[in-house]
Amino acid sequence: MKNKLNILLLSSFLLASILVFWIYYQTTHRIVDIEFDQNLDNSEFLVCNEDRISQYYSIGTNYKGGKKAINKELNELLKNTNFNETGIITFRFIVNCKNQIGRFRVKTVNTNLKENHLKSESIKLIQESIKSLHGWEAGKWKDESLDSYYVLNFKIQNDRISDIF
């Protein structure tokens, strides 16, 4: 009886320890964080709470008119942009609690989802076009505006932007 109790206590202790370490790891190693980089980011762009930046879909961060409005405005701005390849350009950025955007990070992949490098002039033009959008609406939780990450993908086909999602 005493051996069974010791085994139960030891098992409970090990399980609790593993759970504590897993939770600690999850809270300190979030792969979606966009840390401030003085070489890339505008120091005037501030987030309200560096420790609490949510995903856009979990708190309702949006653009006035939704993705349809983003597509319309960006397609107008980018209709003459040419690319030499096909692929997908992903822009990740933060919408802060004051409806401002910043801390852009870019990743490009080809049609086989292998990283590639598209023309940097075109990528800069797309990023500046995104920055020119002024209809961002910060997500809310219990009537408090929060910072959140946002993602826009640009599909490039036949040297043109064929889709924004």
N, C-alpha and C positions, 0 to 999 in steps of 0.2 A: 504494500500500500504506500509506504514511504517513498519507494523508488518511482512509482507512478506519479506521485505528486511532484517529486523533483524533476522528472522528465517534462511534465506539464508546465511547471514554472520556467524551466530552461527554454522550452519551445516558445512560450509566451514572450520571454525576454528577448530571444533572438528575432522573433517576428516583429516585436515593437521596435527593436534597434534597426532592423532593415527598413521598416516603414519610416522611421525618423530620418535616416540617411537618404532615402529616396525622396522624401518631401523636401529636405534641405537642398538636394541636388536640383530638383525641379524648379525651386524658387530662385536659385542663384545662377542657373545656367539656361536661361530662356534664349532659344536660338533666334527669336524674332526681334531682340533688342537692337535698336539703332542708337549706338552711343555717339555723343558729340565728338566730332573730329575737326579740329581747328583748320586742317588743310582742305576740308571739303565743305564744311558747313558755315552758314552765316551766324555769327555770334549774337546777332540781334534777335534771332528766332529762339524763343524760350518756350519750354513746356511748363505746365503748371505743377506737375508732380512727376519728377524723374523716376520715381519708384513705382508708379502706377500708370503705365501706358497700355491700354487695352487693344484688342483687335476690333476693327471697325464694325464687323458683323455682330459682335456681342453687345455693343452699346448703341447701335443705330447711327453711327457716323455716316453722313451721306453728302451728296451734292444736290443743290436745289434742282429739281427736275430729274434726279436720278442719273443712271448710266446713259440714258437716252440723251439727256442734255449735255453730258460730257462728250459723248460721241459727236453730237452735232457741232459743238463749239470747237473741239479739237480737230475734227475733219476739215472744218473751214480754215483753221489756222495752218494745217499741215497738208493741204491738198496738193501742193507743188513739191513736197519733199520726195527726193529720190534716194533709193538704196541700191547697193550693188549685190545684195544677197537676199535670201529669204530666211525667215526665222521669227523668233519672238523676243521682244524687248520688255523686260519687267522693271517697272519703277515702284520702289517701296519708299514711303515717306510718312511723316507724322502730320496729322491734323491736330493742332493743339486746341485747348479749351476756349481759345479766343477766335476760332474759325480761320486760323492762319496755317500755312503749310511750310514744311522745311525738312531738313535732314534727308535729302534724297539719296537713295542707293539704287544702282542700276545693274542688271544682269542680262546678258544676251545669250541666246541659244539658237542653234540652227534647227532645221526640220527634224534632225535625228536626236534633238535635245542634248547635243554636245555644246559646251560653252564655245562661243566665238566672239569676235570683236567686229561690230559693225562700225560704219563711219562715225567718228566722234562728233563731227559737225552736226550730223542729223540727230544724234542722241541729245546733244546740247540744245538743238532747236526744239525737240519734243519736250525736254525738261523745262525750258523757258515758256513753252506754250502751256504746260500744266501749271506753272507758277502764275500765269496770267489769269487763270480761272479764279473768280472771286465769289463763288456760290457755296463754299464749303460750310457744312453745318456739323459742329462737334457733337459727338454722341453724349447722351445723358444717362445718369444713373441716380435715381431718387432726386430728380430736379437739379442735379449738379452736373455742369459741363465737364467732360473729361477729355484728356489727350488720348489719341488712338493712332494705330498704324493703319495705313491705307495702301492698296495695291492696284496699279493699273498695268494691264498688259497690252502690247501692241503687236498684232500679227502682221508680218511683212511678207507679201507675195507679189511676184511680178514687179519688183522694185518699188512697190507702193504699200502704204498702210491699208490692209484689207479689213481689219477688224480691231476694235478697242473693247477690251473686256476686263 
